[in-house]
Amino acid sequence: MGSSALRELTGDRVKEVLTNKENKFIYFYRKSRLDLEEYKRVSEFSEKIENGMRVVPYKIDLDQHYEALIAYLKERNPKTADQTEEQIKTHAFLLANQYDDIWYWELDLMNYFYGELLE
């Protein structure tokens, strides 16, 4: 998969990363079904967003770390626990800020941030 600004997020670090004070985005992928073109686009986007907006980019392989991610997100907000799995399945990214807010986004997130905003 080559060099990338995307840092690997593992199940044992989910809580640590999601509770630290950095602004971050996490790309959901499955190594078993990896779309190389999509991965390349996300990787290029991650470099721009890190440099342009000081957001730390992560990737998490849902083949290996799905259960840990789901468990933490359900524990984090029991009010939305019943929606958590659907959110992960239907979105490509999780964004989180330093104030502990999170949002789920589809791949079109990259379209919103491309161009002059990240230059």
MDAnalysis code that builds the backbone (N, CA, C; Angstrom):
import MDAnalysis as mda
import numpy as np

u = mda.Universe.empty(357, n_residues=119, atom_resindex=np.repeat(np.arange(119), 3), trajectory=True)
u.add_TopologyAttr("name", ["N", "CA", "C"] * 119)
u.add_TopologyAttr("resid", np.arange(1, 120))
u.add_TopologyAttr("resname", ["MET", "GLY", "SER", "SER", "ALA", "LEU", "ARG", "GLU", "LEU", "THR", "GLY", "ASP", "ARG", "VAL", "LYS", "GLU", "VAL", "LEU", "THR", "ASN", "LYS", "GLU", "ASN", "LYS", "PHE", "ILE", "TYR", "PHE", "TYR", "ARG", "LYS", "SER", "ARG", "LEU", "ASP", "LEU", "GLU", "GLU", "TYR", "LYS", "ARG", "VAL", "SER", "GLU", "PHE", "SER", "GLU", "LYS", "ILE", "GLU", "ASN", "GLY", "MET", "ARG", "VAL", "VAL", "PRO", "TYR", "LYS", "ILE", "ASP", "LEU", "ASP", "GLN", "HIS", "TYR", "GLU", "ALA", "LEU", "ILE", "ALA", "TYR", "LEU", "LYS", "GLU", "ARG", "ASN", "PRO", "LYS", "THR", "ALA", "ASP", "GLN", "THR", "GLU", "GLU", "GLN", "ILE", "LYS", "THR", "HIS", "ALA", "PHE", "LEU", "LEU", "ALA", "ASN", "GLN", "TYR", "ASP", "ASP", "ILE", "TRP", "TYR", "TRP", "GLU", "LEU", "ASP", "LEU", "MET", "ASN", "TYR", "PHE", "TYR", "GLY", "GLU", "LEU", "LEU", "GLU"])
u.atoms.positions = np.array([
    [0.814, -1.193, 0.000],
    [0.000, 0.000, 0.000],
    [0.859, 1.258, 0.000],
    [2.141, 1.124, 0.134],
    [3.034, 2.259, -0.004],
    [3.033, 3.196, 1.178],
    [3.788, 4.264, 1.019],
    [3.925, 5.273, 2.061],
    [2.657, 6.107, 2.153],
    [2.327, 6.500, 3.351],
    [1.105, 7.255, 3.560],
    [1.204, 8.041, 4.850],
    [0.480, 9.135, 4.897],
    [0.391, 9.909, 6.135],
    [-0.543, 9.231, 7.128],
    [-1.327, 8.271, 6.640],
    [-2.284, 7.573, 7.499],
    [-1.555, 6.729, 8.539],
    [-1.846, 6.971, 9.788],
    [-1.268, 6.169, 10.867],
    [-2.192, 4.984, 11.131],
    [-1.602, 3.837, 11.374],
    [-2.391, 2.624, 11.640],
    [-2.985, 2.695, 13.044],
    [-4.290, 2.534, 13.131],
    [-4.983, 2.499, 14.418],
    [-5.374, 1.060, 14.697],
    [-4.980, 0.563, 15.850],
    [-5.296, -0.806, 16.228],
    [-6.311, -0.799, 17.364],
    [-6.962, -1.920, 17.533],
    [-8.013, -2.037, 18.536],
    [-7.574, -1.664, 19.934],
    [-6.344, -1.999, 20.289],
    [-5.868, -1.704, 21.636],
    [-5.586, -0.219, 21.855],
    [-5.590, 0.575, 20.778],
    [-5.324, 2.014, 20.902],
    [-6.557, 2.884, 20.608],
    [-7.705, 2.270, 20.317],
    [-8.899, 3.029, 19.946],
    [-9.255, 4.061, 21.010],
    [-9.357, 3.641, 22.245],
    [-9.740, 4.574, 23.308],
    [-8.702, 5.689, 23.470],
    [-7.452, 5.325, 23.475],
    [-6.367, 6.308, 23.620],
    [-6.447, 7.385, 22.529],
    [-6.602, 6.957, 21.287],
    [-6.629, 7.901, 20.166],
    [-7.897, 8.748, 20.195],
    [-9.030, 8.122, 20.475],
    [-10.282, 8.879, 20.448],
    [-10.467, 9.788, 21.660],
    [-9.660, 9.643, 22.678],
    [-9.777, 10.528, 23.841],
    [-8.630, 11.527, 23.950],
    [-7.662, 11.451, 23.039],
    [-6.578, 12.437, 23.116],
    [-7.076, 13.788, 22.598],
    [-6.282, 14.815, 22.736],
    [-6.724, 16.180, 22.438],
    [-6.377, 16.653, 21.030],
    [-6.118, 15.734, 20.117],
    [-5.835, 16.135, 18.751],
    [-7.108, 16.089, 17.907],
    [-7.134, 16.871, 16.850],
    [-8.188, 16.760, 15.848],
    [-7.768, 15.633, 14.917],
    [-8.693, 14.762, 14.588],
    [-8.312, 13.572, 13.829],
    [-9.415, 13.128, 12.895],
    [-9.013, 12.364, 11.907],
    [-9.993, 11.620, 11.131],
    [-9.481, 10.206, 10.995],
    [-10.426, 9.286, 10.935],
    [-10.103, 7.863, 10.873],
    [-10.787, 7.285, 9.642],
    [-10.002, 6.686, 8.781],
    [-10.494, 6.047, 7.567],
    [-10.793, 4.584, 7.872],
    [-12.016, 4.160, 7.572],
    [-12.419, 2.762, 7.755],
    [-12.116, 2.002, 6.467],
    [-11.394, 0.910, 6.565],
    [-11.145, 0.070, 5.401],
    [-11.091, -1.387, 5.841],
    [-11.187, -2.252, 4.871],
    [-11.034, -3.690, 5.108],
    [-9.949, -4.187, 4.157],
    [-8.869, -4.652, 4.745],
    [-7.743, -5.123, 3.927],
    [-8.198, -6.214, 2.962],
    [-9.156, -7.034, 3.375],
    [-9.631, -8.129, 2.533],
    [-10.403, -7.648, 1.307],
    [-10.910, -6.425, 1.356],
    [-11.683, -5.876, 0.230],
    [-11.167, -4.501, -0.172],
    [-9.887, -4.314, -0.086],
    [-9.305, -3.002, -0.308],
    [-9.430, -2.567, -1.762],
    [-9.973, -1.390, -1.968],
    [-10.026, -0.745, -3.274],
    [-8.782, 0.138, -3.354],
    [-7.803, -0.278, -4.138],
    [-6.521, 0.426, -4.177],
    [-6.648, 1.861, -4.664],
    [-7.543, 2.113, -5.596],
    [-7.740, 3.481, -6.090],
    [-8.309, 4.368, -4.981],
    [-9.284, 3.858, -4.248],
    [-9.851, 4.610, -3.123],
    [-8.780, 4.860, -2.064],
    [-8.029, 3.830, -1.751],
    [-6.981, 3.967, -0.737],
    [-5.971, 5.041, -1.143],
    [-5.598, 5.057, -2.411],
    [-4.648, 6.056, -2.907],
    [-5.228, 7.463, -2.753],
    [-6.496, 7.645, -3.114],
    [-7.143, 8.955, -2.978],
    [-7.187, 9.392, -1.519],
    [-7.545, 8.472, -0.625],
    [-7.619, 8.798, 0.803],
    [-6.231, 9.129, 1.342],
    [-5.233, 8.401, 0.901],
    [-3.867, 8.645, 1.344],
    [-3.391, 10.036, 0.927],
    [-3.652, 10.408, -0.318],
    [-3.282, 11.754, -0.788],
    [-4.049, 12.825, -0.018],
    [-5.328, 12.574, 0.199],
    [-6.160, 13.499, 0.965],
    [-5.625, 13.645, 2.385],
    [-5.194, 12.544, 2.982],
    [-4.721, 12.586, 4.366],
    [-3.495, 13.478, 4.510],
    [-2.616, 13.453, 3.519],
    [-1.442, 14.321, 3.565],
    [-1.848, 15.785, 3.508],
    [-2.796, 16.101, 2.629],
    [-3.246, 17.491, 2.495],
    [-3.968, 17.974, 3.748],
    [-4.833, 17.151, 4.284],
    [-5.602, 17.584, 5.452],
    [-4.708, 17.699, 6.686],
    [-3.705, 16.845, 6.774],
    [-2.776, 16.945, 7.901],
    [-1.976, 18.245, 7.823],
    [-1.467, 18.545, 6.648],
    [-0.666, 19.752, 6.482],
    [-1.505, 21.023, 6.479],
    [-2.670, 20.971, 5.847],
    [-3.487, 22.171, 5.687],
    [-4.357, 22.517, 6.874],
    [-4.758, 21.504, 7.637],
    [-5.706, 21.753, 8.721],
    [-5.245, 21.209, 10.073],
    [-4.054, 20.682, 10.115],
    [-3.511, 20.102, 11.354],
    [-4.455, 19.060, 11.965],
    [-4.888, 18.169, 11.113],
    [-5.720, 17.046, 11.514],
    [-4.864, 15.796, 11.389],
    [-4.879, 14.953, 12.397],
    [-4.072, 13.735, 12.381],
    [-4.877, 12.621, 11.699],
    [-4.348, 12.078, 10.602],
    [-5.072, 11.041, 9.870],
    [-4.712, 9.627, 10.345],
    [-5.744, 8.831, 10.535],
    [-5.575, 7.433, 10.920],
    [-6.339, 6.553, 9.943],
    [-5.976, 5.289, 9.926],
    [-6.729, 4.266, 9.204],
    [-6.912, 3.102, 10.167],
    [-8.051, 2.436, 10.040],
    [-8.288, 1.267, 10.883],
    [-8.833, 0.144, 10.007],
    [-8.194, -1.003, 10.085],
    [-8.604, -2.181, 9.328],
    [-9.752, -2.842, 10.085],
    [-10.946, -2.729, 9.520],
    [-12.119, -3.289, 10.190],
    [-12.134, -4.811, 10.188],
    [-11.356, -5.435, 9.304],
    [-11.234, -6.902, 9.347],
    [-10.654, -7.337, 10.693],
    [-9.718, -6.556, 11.205],
    [-9.025, -6.928, 12.443],
    [-9.557, -6.222, 13.685],
    [-10.006, -4.980, 13.544],
    [-10.267, -4.162, 14.728],
    [-11.706, -3.654, 14.851],
    [-12.605, -4.221, 14.076],
    [-14.008, -3.808, 14.079],
    [-14.627, -3.915, 15.475],
    [-14.471, -5.054, 16.103],
    [-15.104, -5.287, 17.412],
    [-14.617, -4.292, 18.465],
    [-13.337, -4.012, 18.476],
    [-12.791, -3.065, 19.455],
    [-13.325, -1.660, 19.203],
    [-13.403, -1.266, 17.944],
    [-13.928, 0.058, 17.612],
    [-15.392, 0.176, 18.007],
    [-16.193, -0.794, 17.641],
    [-17.619, -0.791, 17.969],
    [-17.815, -0.771, 19.481],
    [-17.094, -1.609, 20.194],
    [-17.241, -1.682, 21.656],
    [-16.944, -0.332, 22.298],
    [-15.857, 0.317, 21.876],
    [-15.535, 1.612, 22.473],
    [-16.592, 2.663, 22.133],
    [-17.020, 2.728, 20.881],
    [-17.999, 3.748, 20.495],
    [-19.338, 3.550, 21.198],
    [-19.737, 2.299, 21.407],
    [-20.981, 2.030, 22.141],
    [-20.843, 2.429, 23.607],
    [-19.699, 2.146, 24.186],
    [-19.431, 2.515, 25.573],
    [-19.355, 4.041, 25.717],
    [-18.756, 4.683, 24.749],
    [-18.567, 6.132, 24.756],
    [-19.887, 6.882, 24.797],
    [-20.865, 6.392, 24.026],
    [-22.161, 7.057, 23.985],
    [-23.283, 6.024, 23.910],
    [-23.742, 5.545, 25.063],
    [-24.799, 4.533, 25.076],
    [-26.095, 4.977, 24.389],
    [-26.349, 6.278, 24.324],
    [-27.573, 6.782, 23.684],
    [-27.599, 6.498, 22.184],
    [-26.433, 6.407, 21.575],
    [-26.377, 6.141, 20.135],
    [-25.846, 4.744, 19.833],
    [-25.716, 3.909, 20.834],
    [-25.117, 2.580, 20.665],
    [-25.836, 1.747, 19.609],
    [-27.172, 1.855, 19.555],
    [-27.916, 1.047, 18.589],
    [-27.667, 1.483, 17.142],
    [-27.114, 2.669, 16.934],
    [-26.834, 3.175, 15.585],
    [-25.364, 3.003, 15.186],
    [-24.544, 2.641, 16.118],
    [-23.097, 2.626, 15.890],
    [-22.681, 1.708, 14.753],
    [-23.144, 0.484, 14.756],
    [-22.721, -0.460, 13.716],
    [-23.158, 0.008, 12.335],
    [-24.363, 0.535, 12.233],
    [-24.845, 1.039, 10.946],
    [-24.004, 2.222, 10.473],
    [-23.620, 3.085, 11.395],
    [-22.791, 4.239, 11.041],
    [-21.448, 3.789, 10.466],
    [-20.849, 2.799, 11.082],
    [-19.554, 2.295, 10.605],
    [-19.711, 1.651, 9.227],
    [-20.779, 0.902, 9.035],
    [-20.992, 0.204, 7.769],
    [-21.305, 1.153, 6.617],
    [-21.919, 2.281, 6.893],
    [-22.371, 3.172, 5.819],
    [-21.491, 4.404, 5.626],
    [-20.448, 4.543, 6.396],
    [-19.561, 5.693, 6.280],
    [-18.120, 5.238, 6.088],
    [-17.307, 6.155, 5.581],
    [-15.904, 5.843, 5.317],
    [-14.967, 6.454, 6.342],
    [-15.451, 7.480, 7.047],
    [-14.602, 8.209, 7.982],
    [-15.328, 8.484, 9.291],
    [-14.533, 8.614, 10.320],
    [-14.984, 9.172, 11.590],
    [-14.083, 10.370, 11.848],
    [-14.683, 11.512, 12.099],
    [-13.925, 12.709, 12.443],
    [-14.146, 12.993, 13.917],
    [-13.116, 13.441, 14.579],
    [-13.221, 13.766, 16.002],
    [-12.363, 14.988, 16.279],
    [-12.877, 15.859, 17.131],
    [-12.101, 17.054, 17.459],
    [-11.590, 16.988, 18.891],
    [-10.863, 18.011, 19.262],
    [-10.238, 18.064, 20.582],
    [-11.256, 18.183, 21.712],
    [-12.514, 18.485, 21.367],
    [-13.551, 18.646, 22.384],
    [-14.395, 17.389, 22.569],
    [-13.952, 16.278, 21.974],
    [-14.609, 14.981, 22.100],
    [-15.904, 14.880, 21.293],
    [-16.061, 15.712, 20.271],
    [-17.186, 15.588, 19.347],
    [-16.769, 14.649, 18.228],
    [-17.713, 13.854, 17.729],
    [-17.409, 12.983, 16.594],
    [-18.506, 13.104, 15.540],
    [-18.103, 12.857, 14.298],
    [-19.012, 12.842, 13.167],
    [-18.599, 11.709, 12.241],
    [-19.584, 11.093, 11.610],
    [-19.319, 10.080, 10.593],
    [-19.512, 10.739, 9.229],
    [-18.614, 10.423, 8.278],
    [-18.696, 10.999, 6.941],
    [-18.492, 9.926, 5.887],
    [-19.109, 10.165, 4.748],
    [-18.918, 9.299, 3.592],
    [-17.673, 9.757, 2.828],
    [-17.329, 9.040, 1.770],
    [-16.147, 9.384, 0.983],
    [-16.212, 10.783, 0.393],
    [-17.405, 11.321, 0.199],
    [-17.506, 12.652, -0.390],
    [-16.924, 13.745, 0.503],
    [-16.537, 13.394, 1.720],
    [-15.830, 14.339, 2.581],
    [-14.624, 14.920, 1.844],
    [-13.953, 14.080, 1.078],
    [-12.757, 14.539, 0.368],
    [-13.105, 15.635, -0.634],
    [-14.264, 15.552, -1.253],
    [-14.678, 16.580, -2.209],
    [-14.886, 17.925, -1.527],
    [-15.375, 17.927, -0.303],
    [-15.609, 19.162, 0.430],
    [-14.308, 19.885, 0.770],
    [-13.259, 19.121, 0.994],
    [-12.008, 19.703, 1.463],
    [-10.936, 19.860, 0.391],
    [-11.154, 19.336, -0.793],
    [-10.133, 19.476, -1.834],
    [-10.042, 20.901, -2.328],
    [-8.958, 21.193, -3.007],
    [-8.800, 22.500, -3.631],
    [-8.060, 23.477, -2.747],
    [-8.436, 24.721, -2.864],
    [-7.717, 25.808, -2.198],
    [-7.718, 25.703, -0.686],
    [-8.766, 25.113, -0.121],
    [-8.847, 25.007, 1.336],
    [-7.627, 24.315, 1.913],
    [-7.120, 23.311, 1.212],
    [-6.000, 22.534, 1.742],
    [-4.644, 22.949, 1.182],
    [-4.627, 23.890, 0.262],
    [-3.362, 24.313, -0.330],
    [-2.629, 25.269, 0.585],
])
